[in-house]
Amino acid sequence: MNAFPDAPFGPADRLDLDAVPLAVIRHNGIRIADLQPAFDAGYEAIAQNFAGDELTPTGPALAIYHGDPMGVFDLELGFPVQSPPENPLPTASGSVIVASTLPAGPAVATSVFGSYDGLGAGWAGLVERAGADGLRPGGVWIEVYVSDPSTTPAELRTDLVMPTA
């Protein structure tokens, strides 16, 4: 099972992640309060490069949190792409799009339906279910925004993918 299935994940599906190429904008040392402006500017800047044919997306938008998302963490915002940028791509907003990869290896995943406000509870449930199976978080947290964010909140689907240690 890959990180970008058409069908939703169950409560805690095990999968083995492939190292999928990504085009991302990185933010180092940020907090939850910094997310909204980072998301708004980041996805818009990457979308402008899609319009210019410099990058070709192969899947939905995602965010990868490195570290403790309740404290200070590093964030990558981007998309899986056909081929990552060979060199950093400056954007009109002053950020830079760089190559990255989806972390490869074992993970557990679930799908959350509804408003983004429910993601915290979704993560808590996934960590609890994984822990019951003896799995521990690996310090990386991946949110895959399957639905277009302009979709009615009740119709949103976000896949939560937690690489395990």
Beta strands, then each sheet from edge to edge (+ up, - down):
strand 1: 13-17
strand 2: 21-30
strand 3: 61-67
strand 4: 73-80
strand 5: 89-90
strand 6: 96-101
strand 7: 105-113
strand 8: 140-145
strand 9: 157-163
sheet 1: 1+ 7- 9+ 8- 3+ 4- 2+ 6- 5+
end
